[in-house]
Amino acid sequence: MLKIRPHHILCMRAYSGNGYSEEFKMKMEGIIKEIQAYNEFLQVDNLKEEIKEVELVFYTDSICEKCPNKLGENLCSSQEKVNLLDFKVINHFNLKEGIYNYKDLEDLVYGSINECIFDDICKECEWYGITNCKDYIKL
């Protein structure tokens, strides 16, 4: 079962083909397609609302596997930054670790996100000014 950390729920929707490396981009795109996370750039939409279970974890996840910032199991060179991103997502959307239908996770997050919440979570992210995340998230 794929493991997903909280802030990656936002990253998967905002993904627009940019990434740390070619391996990372391939991993991200593969996971988006596998769990049918809504993504306009990749033209992925779970219209059938199929059940794609994921484990929400508060540490390095399946996407992190190919990230050049990953130093080891549950250790990242930008640990403080990603922990803060996760913490904000957890608190804004009242998420708990555990097994979820990915569509339900999307509904929890995107059913209540607004521009103020998005900016609070993402404004310090290195990708914030590079990838037009807001356009893909559709706030």
Sequence and secondary structure as in RCSB ss.txt:
>XXXX:A:sequence
MLKIRPHHILCMRAYSGNGYSEEFKMKMEGIIKEIQAYNEFLQVDNLKEEIKEVELVFYTDSICEKCPNKLGENL
CSSQEKVNLLDFKVINHFNLKEGIYNYKDLEDLVYGSINECIFDDICKECEWYGITNCKDYIKL
>XXXX:A:secstr
  EE THHHHHHHH  S  SSHHHHHHHHHHHHHHT  BTTTTB  TT    EEEE SS  TGGGG TTEEETTE
ETTHHHHHHHHHHHHHHHT  SEEEEHHHHHHHHHTT  HHHHHHHHTTSTTTTTS HHHHHT 
